[in-house]
Amino acid sequence: MSMSKKLSSRVRDMCVDVLLKCDSFKNDRYLRTVFDVQYLSAFKNGLKQFDDPKERALGTIEYLQDKSSDGTSLLTIFLEELKLINKEDPSL
């Protein structure tokens, strides 16, 4: 279900810069662990694999930004989960 507007290229680039600071984007296996929560698990298998962390961050944004669960953007849910995982890192 498409409910969200696409991010502007400026906002998308800012998101990518932040995501690249997260260990979750070092490889596909780490990234998939973020999807092990109720609202994201159904979308885990649709996530493509990427060779490069920047491609992985961009691909994840592209994949999630137009999807929603119970009226909430999956990108927002994903970012909130990532925030919880990285709560000890003050740079994020």
Protein Blocks (a to p, Z undefined) as FASTA:
>chain_A
ZZbdcddfklmmmmmmmmmmpmklmpmklmmmmmmcfklmmmmmmpccdfbfklmmmmmm
mmmmmgceehiafklmmmmmmmmmmmmpmkZZ
